[in-house]
């Protein structure tokens, strides 16, 4: 049994996020289109002989105790594994905190994968996904390869083939609480009848499906969302959208060359604001 493993933990974008209704359990029924991107954290896992969970990170604001989803994922695995020792994790953070990019959920899913390997566990993907759902609604998606349509609270996943997509992302250096975003979203009786499959064959088609129900609520408090979208379009994006509960905004671009040019242009445009700009592409 090996004692260490090092895994990449990717961010995600929501190319579409519809909120359908509020459920009796307090959560919201959604329909979303997830895609992973190559903006990634790196997690280093080590098994220890002595009991206990320890987490270290190069990000000063990342919780390293029980509030971290990595801690919860380790507890979940240790509970069923029979392993009598402990686990140490070092997290190299590149995905911003509270950014709508799924960093915490991705880290939790990566932890389940890592301990599955380290402890040679005989668990099905279905079981891992059930464990992931107990940690967070987005965790099961990060246990799948590729893109997916999510429904329910995001846990019912259907894999979908998407073309390679190129992104520039702006993170405005503040966090938005997912709970706050959903609490401030105003649910209407409007229903959106929409076939995703019609538009997902080529990048230009993807720009027609970009939509996020939470964007209006978040934009009311944070007008920076609208500013970032305008910057993206002015730099040549085929479309721009806030991802998840925000505040990160992404722009969709045609290829590596146009993405690189826009990335350099946008970095100069937002430098004085202290915003952080990323260049990324989708990963399978």
N, C-alpha and C positions, 0 to 999 in steps of 0.2 A: 504494500500500500504506500503510494507516494505521499509525501507530507506537505507539498506546496503546489499551488497552481496559480497561474496569472491569466486573467480574462479581461477582454474589452467589454464595456457596458455602454451600448449605444443610446443616443437620444431618439426621440420620435417627433414627428409632426402629425397634426390632424389636418388632412386635406379637406375634410368636411366634418362638421359636428352639428347634428340636429338634436334638439331636446324635444322629446315627444310628449312626455307627461311626468308628473310627480307621482311616485309610488307610495304605497301605504307605509313602507319601511323608512320613508324620508328621503330615499335616493331618487334620482331622476332616470327615467327610461331614455336611452339615447340611441342614435345611429351615427356611427363615425367611420371614417376611413383613415386608418393608421399607416404610416410608413416610417421605417427606421432610417436614420441618417448617420453618416460617419463622423459626427461630433460625438466623441466617446470618452468616458472615464476609463481608467485602468484600475482593476482591483487585484490585490495580491493576497492570497489566502494561505495560512499555515496552520497545521494541526499542532496542538500542544498536549503534553502529557497531563499537565495540571488542568483542573476544571476552570471554567470561566470564559467569558467572551470579552475580547478587547478589540477596539476599533481605533485606528489612527488615520489622520487625513492631513493633506497639505492645505486644506481650506479652513481658515480660522473660524468660520461661522457654521460649519457643518456639525450637527449634534453627533456625538460619538457614544452616547449611552442608549438607553432603552427607547428613546424617541426616534432613533434611526431605523429605517425599514430593514437595513442589513442585519441589525441586531435581532429584529423580529423573525427574519428568515432563518437565521442561525438557530434560534430557539426552536422554531418549528421543525427543523431537520433533526436537531439533537434529541428532541422529544421522541421521535420514532426510530432513531438509528441504533440506539443502544450503545453509542460511543461514549466512553467514560471520561474522555479528556476534554480539552477546550479548543477554542478557535481564535486566531488572531487575524485581523484584516487591516490592510493598508489601502486607503482609497486616494488615488490621484484624480482630483476633480477638474474636469474641463467643462462639464455641463453646468450652467449657472443654477443656483438654487431658486426654487419658486418661480420658474420661468415658463411653465407650461410645456416643457420638453420631456417630462417623464423621467428625469434623472433618478429620483428616489425609487420609483417603481422598477426601473431598469436595473439599478444596483441590487435590489431585492431579488429579482429574477436571476441575475448573474450569480448571486450568492447560492441560490437553490441549485443552479447548474454546477457550481464549483464543488459544493459539498456532496452532491450526487456522485461526482467523479472521485473526490478525495476519499470518500467512505465506501466506495464501490456498492452503492445502494441499488437494490432491485426494485426501482419504482418506475411506473409507467409515466409517460408524458401527461396523461390525463390526471394522475394523482398529483404530480408536481403542479399542474395548473390549478387544481383544487386548493392545494396549499397556498399557492400564490394569490388566489382570490381572497383568502382569509386575511392576507396582508394588505392588499390594495386592489382596486378595480382594474387598473392598467397592467398589473404584474403578469397575468396570463399571456397578454400579447407579446411580451418580451421573451416568453418561452417558446414562441413560434418562430420559424424562419420566414422572412419575407414580409409582405404587406398583408393587411387583413381588414375586412369590414367587421366592425364590432357593434353588437346590439345588447339589449338588456342594460346593465350598468357599464357595459364594455367587455363583459366576460364571455359572451357568446360570439365566437370568432369564426369567420369564414375566409379562408385564404383567397387572395386575388392577385392576379399577375398585373404588375404595373411596369411601365417603361422606366428606364433610368432617368431620374429627375435631378436637376441641379438647383441649388438654393444659395441665397444670401440671407442671413438671419441677423436681426438687430435685437439685442437685449438691452433695455434702457436702464439697467443697473438698479432696479427695485423689484421687489417680489409682489406677487398677487396671490392671495389665499384662494385655493380652489373652493373651499367651503363658502367664502365670501362671495365669489363670483356666481355660484349657483343660487345662493340665498337672494342675490340682487337681480337675478334674471327674472323677467316678467313673462310668464307662460301665457300664450294666447291660444285661441282655438284654431289658428292657422295650421293647415296641414300641407306638407310639401311632398307632392307625388313626383318622384325623381328616380330615374334608372341610372345608377352609377356606371354600370357596365357599358353604356352607350359611349362614354367619354374617356375611358381609361386606357385606350389603345396607344395614344401618342401624347407627348407633352403638351401640345397645343390644346388638346381636348381636356386635359386636367384643369387648365385655367378656367374652364367654363363651370366647373363643379365646386370651386373654392367657396366655402360658406362656413360661418361659425355663429351659432345662436348667442354665444356668450360675449361676442365682440361688442355688441351695442352696450350691454350693461357695464363692461369694464371700461369702455371708451368714455362713458359719461363721467366717471371719476378720474380717468387718466387720458386726457386728450392727446397724450404722446402717441397713442395707438394710431390715430388718424394721421399724425405727422409722419410716423414711420412708414405707413402705407404709401403716402404721397411720395416720399423719398424713393421707395422701391420702384414705383411706376416711373418716376422721372429718370431713374437709372436704367430703364429698359426692361423691367420685369413684365412677363406676360400676365401676371396676376400677383396679388399680395394679400396676406391674411394673417390674423392673429392665430397662433396655435394654442389649442387646449384652453385653459383658463387664463392664459397670458402671463406676462405682458409681451413675450417675444413675438415679433412679427417676421414672417418669412416672405421673400420674393421668389418667384419661380422663373427660371431662366432656361434658355434653349440648349446650351452646351457649356463645356468647360471654359472655352475662350470668352464667351459673353459673360459668364459668371465671374471670372477673374477680373475682367474689366470693370464690371459693376461693383464688385467687392472693393477694389482700390478706390473707385470714385466715392462710394458711400462712406468708407472709412474717413476720407477727408471731409466729407460733408457733416459728419456727426462728431468729429474729434473734440470740438469745444464743449459738447454736451456731456462728454464722459461716457457715452454709450459704447457697448462692445459689439463688434461686428464679426460674424463667422461666415466662412465659405464652406459648403458641404454638398454632398451628393447622396442619393439613396443607396442603401446596401441591401443585398439579398440575404 
